[in-house]
């Protein structure tokens, strides 16, 4: 994997940034900052400073919303017409451009972490790290050690760079405790990822991330993630078969990324079996726990995302 610990300029993801990135590019704007004129245009249209333009581009790219094309020394970014960006954030046709539904935030979280090419602090934590109660120094030590095995080159990896990425990750995902009456933790209110309660700050250096049932994770989003994971691992056959333990423990699996407990995964699979009329099925007999998914369901693309947003629209 390629290491990617910079680009956000230590800014956590904020509400509105992915919407801004998608619609700014759709309207002919640029997100590059190498040309001064384009930089000033982006600053004016997005209403942020230069460093935040970089951060907006970083988070949109890390979420998989952008398509890039390198031309000599420049990189041009665009939004694929039928890609994730327009699906969710298009101002006219997006399913939830302002992230008003909790399922949309779970979806963005999955898009951020389901990446096998580039390693970041959050991808490391949700796919590889096993701690539930941890200190930042412990996370840094584990990550620094594991990166030697995960990346092809560690020449540019130093603890200071990794620590900044860890801080940005934790500031994106955790709601900070106020340690004094004068503290002003503005960032905690700006990151949608903190709404998932995946990580809680215990004190300035200690955090907890429990494995549990994730009651607010919509079953349609779980099924979408399970299909993506199965498609990533599948071989040619009429039915995809996987062990329960693999979906519980393997990197990039739904249980890993969503921090589901063993009980929580079992409940989600039972819900999925019912909702898909058996296209997803699982058995737990004689110590053998296996999940089966039909090829037809694996080829269904975004059917269950569409179902989720149709349901939320009907409620609204």
Secondary structure as GFF3:
##gff-version 3
##sequence-region A 1 316
A	DSSP	beta_strand	2	3	.	.	.	ID=ss1
A	DSSP	alpha_helix	17	26	.	.	.	ID=ss2
A	DSSP	alpha_helix	36	46	.	.	.	ID=ss3
A	DSSP	alpha_helix	50	62	.	.	.	ID=ss4
A	DSSP	beta_strand	67	71	.	.	.	ID=ss5
A	DSSP	beta_strand	74	78	.	.	.	ID=ss6
A	DSSP	alpha_helix	84	89	.	.	.	ID=ss7
A	DSSP	alpha_helix	102	113	.	.	.	ID=ss8
A	DSSP	beta_strand	118	119	.	.	.	ID=ss9
A	DSSP	alpha_helix	121	127	.	.	.	ID=ss10
A	DSSP	beta_strand	133	135	.	.	.	ID=ss11
A	DSSP	alpha_helix	136	150	.	.	.	ID=ss12
A	DSSP	alpha_helix	159	173	.	.	.	ID=ss13
A	DSSP	beta_strand	174	175	.	.	.	ID=ss14
A	DSSP	three_ten_helix	186	189	.	.	.	ID=ss15
A	DSSP	three_ten_helix	192	196	.	.	.	ID=ss16
A	DSSP	beta_strand	199	201	.	.	.	ID=ss17
A	DSSP	beta_strand	206	208	.	.	.	ID=ss18
A	DSSP	alpha_helix	219	233	.	.	.	ID=ss19
A	DSSP	beta_strand	239	243	.	.	.	ID=ss20
A	DSSP	alpha_helix	244	249	.	.	.	ID=ss21
A	DSSP	alpha_helix	254	258	.	.	.	ID=ss22
A	DSSP	alpha_helix	262	275	.	.	.	ID=ss23
A	DSSP	beta_strand	280	285	.	.	.	ID=ss24
A	DSSP	beta_strand	288	294	.	.	.	ID=ss25
A	DSSP	alpha_helix	295	298	.	.	.	ID=ss26
A	DSSP	alpha_helix	303	315	.	.	.	ID=ss27
###
